[in-house]
């Protein structure tokens, strides 16, 4: 089987598109991992930062609530 000849600019263009897609995918995946679980926590805390307000504690550099999360009612039956 004979491989067709591609000019250098076409090969470079294909490589550039592939590289840009890899970079975009990496940025999207990292942004999801880094922001996971901290979307609602805007106040940062820690050394040299203001303390958390009443009812919140400092965890992983963000002020989080100490109350357990409220679960929505559902129709699933729960057995002990």
PECORJO-V711812 format. One record per backbone hydrogen bond with DSSP energy under -0.5 kcal/mol. NH is the residue of the N-H (numbers start at 1). CO is the residue of the C=O. If there is no record, write none. Layout:
BEGIN
nh->NH co->CO
nh->NH co->CO
END
This chain:
BEGIN
nh->11 co->7
nh->12 co->8
nh->13 co->9
nh->14 co->10
nh->15 co->11
nh->16 co->12
nh->17 co->13
nh->18 co->14
nh->19 co->15
nh->20 co->16
nh->21 co->17
nh->22 co->18
nh->23 co->19
nh->24 co->20
nh->25 co->21
nh->26 co->22
nh->27 co->23
nh->28 co->24
nh->29 co->25
nh->30 co->26
nh->31 co->27
nh->32 co->28
nh->33 co->29
nh->34 co->30
nh->35 co->31
nh->36 co->32
nh->36 co->33
nh->38 co->35
nh->42 co->40
nh->44 co->42
nh->45 co->61
nh->49 co->46
nh->56 co->53
nh->57 co->64
nh->59 co->57
nh->59 co->62
nh->62 co->59
nh->63 co->43
nh->64 co->57
nh->64 co->62
nh->66 co->55
END
